[in-house]
């Protein structure tokens, strides 16, 4: 198990990246739900973020790959546009325990 952060550290419409026992992962809070994915674009296997903790597009409504501009749905990880269209980000199992986001 890896304790990522306090749920309160992840603001609505924001993302945070972490190193974990599963490798690099990131969490997004969108529409009051938390989503955790492997930090790896399905196209070339590169990390997604532009800068540290910057995984979302300018509108904050999609996950965006900094290398190719691929766009992914936050709630499903499905690639909606770009070279990996139809592929999907790998979701990571997690739980909220005592107000903390913990990988399971």
C-alpha positions as YAML, in Angstrom:
chain: A
units: angstrom
residues:
- id: 1
  name: UNK
  ca: [0.00, 0.00, 0.00]
- id: 2
  name: UNK
  ca: [1.08, 3.55, -0.69]
- id: 3
  name: UNK
  ca: [-0.35, 6.54, 1.12]
- id: 4
  name: UNK
  ca: [-0.52, 9.28, -1.53]
- id: 5
  name: UNK
  ca: [-1.88, 12.32, 0.29]
- id: 6
  name: UNK
  ca: [-4.69, 13.75, 2.35]
- id: 7
  name: UNK
  ca: [-7.94, 14.03, 0.40]
- id: 8
  name: UNK
  ca: [-7.95, 17.72, 1.35]
- id: 9
  name: UNK
  ca: [-4.61, 18.19, -0.51]
- id: 10
  name: UNK
  ca: [-6.37, 17.45, -3.81]
- id: 11
  name: UNK
  ca: [-8.50, 20.43, -4.73]
- id: 12
  name: UNK
  ca: [-11.51, 20.21, -7.04]
- id: 13
  name: UNK
  ca: [-10.36, 20.44, -10.67]
- id: 14
  name: UNK
  ca: [-6.72, 19.75, -9.82]
- id: 15
  name: UNK
  ca: [-4.20, 16.94, -10.19]
- id: 16
  name: UNK
  ca: [-1.21, 15.68, -8.21]
- id: 17
  name: UNK
  ca: [1.56, 13.28, -9.25]
- id: 18
  name: UNK
  ca: [3.24, 10.72, -6.99]
- id: 19
  name: UNK
  ca: [5.88, 8.02, -6.97]
- id: 20
  name: UNK
  ca: [4.41, 4.82, -5.55]
- id: 21
  name: UNK
  ca: [5.04, 1.10, -5.23]
- id: 22
  name: UNK
  ca: [3.20, 0.90, -8.61]
- id: 23
  name: UNK
  ca: [5.55, 3.43, -10.23]
- id: 24
  name: UNK
  ca: [4.52, 6.98, -11.14]
- id: 25
  name: UNK
  ca: [0.80, 7.66, -10.67]
- id: 26
  name: UNK
  ca: [-1.42, 10.72, -10.53]
- id: 27
  name: UNK
  ca: [-4.70, 11.63, -8.92]
- id: 28
  name: UNK
  ca: [-7.38, 14.00, -10.22]
- id: 29
  name: UNK
  ca: [-10.36, 15.40, -8.38]
- id: 30
  name: UNK
  ca: [-13.17, 16.24, -10.77]
- id: 31
  name: UNK
  ca: [-16.88, 16.72, -10.08]
- id: 32
  name: UNK
  ca: [-16.16, 15.83, -6.44]
- id: 33
  name: UNK
  ca: [-14.81, 12.38, -7.41]
- id: 34
  name: UNK
  ca: [-11.21, 11.15, -7.19]
- id: 35
  name: UNK
  ca: [-9.55, 9.21, -10.02]
- id: 36
  name: UNK
  ca: [-6.07, 7.65, -9.91]
- id: 37
  name: UNK
  ca: [-4.17, 6.54, -13.02]
- id: 38
  name: UNK
  ca: [-0.74, 5.22, -13.95]
- id: 39
  name: UNK
  ca: [1.32, 8.19, -15.17]
- id: 40
  name: UNK
  ca: [1.97, 6.71, -18.60]
- id: 41
  name: UNK
  ca: [0.63, 7.64, -22.02]
- id: 42
  name: UNK
  ca: [-0.54, 4.49, -23.84]
- id: 43
  name: UNK
  ca: [1.03, 5.78, -27.07]
- id: 44
  name: UNK
  ca: [4.75, 5.81, -26.16]
- id: 45
  name: UNK
  ca: [4.79, 5.09, -22.43]
- id: 46
  name: UNK
  ca: [5.99, 8.59, -21.51]
- id: 47
  name: UNK
  ca: [4.87, 10.51, -18.43]
- id: 48
  name: UNK
  ca: [1.87, 12.75, -19.10]
- id: 49
  name: UNK
  ca: [2.47, 15.95, -17.15]
- id: 50
  name: UNK
  ca: [3.56, 19.33, -18.56]
- id: 51
  name: UNK
  ca: [5.09, 20.48, -15.30]
- id: 52
  name: UNK
  ca: [5.00, 18.95, -11.84]
- id: 53
  name: UNK
  ca: [1.35, 18.12, -11.01]
- id: 54
  name: UNK
  ca: [0.06, 19.55, -14.33]
- id: 55
  name: UNK
  ca: [-1.95, 16.74, -15.94]
- id: 56
  name: UNK
  ca: [-5.04, 18.63, -17.12]
- id: 57
  name: UNK
  ca: [-5.80, 20.68, -20.23]
- id: 58
  name: UNK
  ca: [-6.25, 24.46, -20.03]
- id: 59
  name: UNK
  ca: [-9.97, 24.08, -19.22]
- id: 60
  name: UNK
  ca: [-9.30, 21.50, -16.50]
- id: 61
  name: UNK
  ca: [-11.85, 19.13, -18.04]
- id: 62
  name: UNK
  ca: [-9.56, 16.56, -19.70]
- id: 63
  name: UNK
  ca: [-6.24, 14.87, -18.95]
- id: 64
  name: UNK
  ca: [-3.67, 15.91, -21.56]
- id: 65
  name: UNK
  ca: [-0.42, 14.25, -22.61]
- id: 66
  name: UNK
  ca: [2.34, 16.85, -22.79]
- id: 67
  name: UNK
  ca: [4.23, 14.95, -25.49]
- id: 68
  name: UNK
  ca: [1.56, 14.45, -28.14]
- id: 69
  name: UNK
  ca: [-1.41, 16.46, -26.90]
- id: 70
  name: UNK
  ca: [-3.62, 13.37, -26.56]
- id: 71
  name: UNK
  ca: [-6.76, 14.07, -24.54]
- id: 72
  name: UNK
  ca: [-8.28, 11.62, -22.07]
- id: 73
  name: UNK
  ca: [-11.62, 11.61, -20.22]
- id: 74
  name: UNK
  ca: [-11.02, 12.14, -16.52]
- id: 75
  name: UNK
  ca: [-13.70, 9.68, -15.39]
- id: 76
  name: UNK
  ca: [-12.73, 6.75, -17.66]
- id: 77
  name: UNK
  ca: [-9.19, 7.42, -18.88]
- id: 78
  name: UNK
  ca: [-10.38, 6.84, -22.46]
- id: 79
  name: UNK
  ca: [-8.34, 8.66, -25.11]
- id: 80
  name: UNK
  ca: [-10.73, 10.94, -26.98]
- id: 81
  name: UNK
  ca: [-8.24, 12.61, -29.34]
- id: 82
  name: UNK
  ca: [-4.64, 12.11, -30.40]
- id: 83
  name: UNK
  ca: [-2.40, 9.29, -31.61]
- id: 84
  name: UNK
  ca: [-3.72, 6.80, -29.07]
- id: 85
  name: UNK
  ca: [-7.43, 7.47, -29.70]
- id: 86
  name: UNK
  ca: [-9.49, 4.57, -28.37]
- id: 87
  name: UNK
  ca: [-6.76, 3.45, -25.93]
- id: 88
  name: UNK
  ca: [-7.13, 4.05, -22.22]
- id: 89
  name: UNK
  ca: [-5.08, 5.17, -19.25]
- id: 90
  name: UNK
  ca: [-4.53, 2.43, -16.68]
- id: 91
  name: UNK
  ca: [-6.67, 3.03, -13.57]
- id: 92
  name: UNK
  ca: [-5.06, 2.31, -10.21]
- id: 93
  name: UNK
  ca: [-7.08, 0.81, -7.36]
- id: 94
  name: UNK
  ca: [-7.29, 3.07, -4.32]
- id: 95
  name: UNK
  ca: [-9.41, 3.77, -1.30]
- id: 96
  name: UNK
  ca: [-10.05, 6.73, 0.98]
- id: 97
  name: UNK
  ca: [-9.00, 5.81, 4.51]
- id: 98
  name: UNK
  ca: [-9.24, 8.26, 7.40]
- id: 99
  name: UNK
  ca: [-9.34, 11.13, 4.92]
- id: 100
  name: UNK
  ca: [-6.29, 9.94, 2.95]
- id: 101
  name: UNK
  ca: [-5.95, 8.59, -0.61]
- id: 102
  name: UNK
  ca: [-4.28, 5.18, -0.35]
- id: 103
  name: UNK
  ca: [-3.34, 2.80, -3.17]
- id: 104
  name: UNK
  ca: [-4.59, -0.73, -2.52]
...
